[in-house]
Amino acid sequence: MACYRAEAFKRRRNRCACRFSRDRSGTAAIEFAIVAPVFLLMILGMLGFGIYLGAAHSVRQLASDVARATIPGASEEERQVIASNFIVLNVGNYAFIEIEDLEISVRDSETAANQFVVEISYDASGLPIWGLSEFAPMPSKTITASATIVNGGYVQ
């Protein structure tokens, strides 16, 4: 009698296992559970880097625009004043940039006599992307850009 029960149990178990191995109704849910976290991390990473690259582009564009705006300045001090005024009036036109996080430097070039350099440093720690640093490697929180302009004519 015990042998009969053991064989019946084996047959029932084999029948359930066979039926379970052919059943495909939950595979999409399992595949989604495996793939979704990786996919979401990739999307969040792309979004974070997109915001960062947008801010970096804005800083580079601001440096170029400030350099062009300071061409009329006759001295380094006058160019510094023109640059500060330009930034105060126009920083709202640049995406992801807050004026209180900007540092600007306008100075004569050390390598060329008739050129000057505009350097901008932006503290990007206020961007909403740094929470992603736990999941993905993120770039530096300081974005720097510089532009060099010829002062008063062509380089000979």
Secondary structure, DSSP 8 states (H G I E B T S, - for coil): -HHHHHHHHHHHHHHHHHHHHH--TTHHHHHHHHHHHHHHHHHHHHHHHHHHHHHHHHHHHHHHHHHHHTTT-SSHHHHHHHHHHHHHHHGGGSTT--GGGEEEEEEE-SS-TTEEEEEEEEEGGGSTTGGGGGTS----SEEEEEEEEESSS---
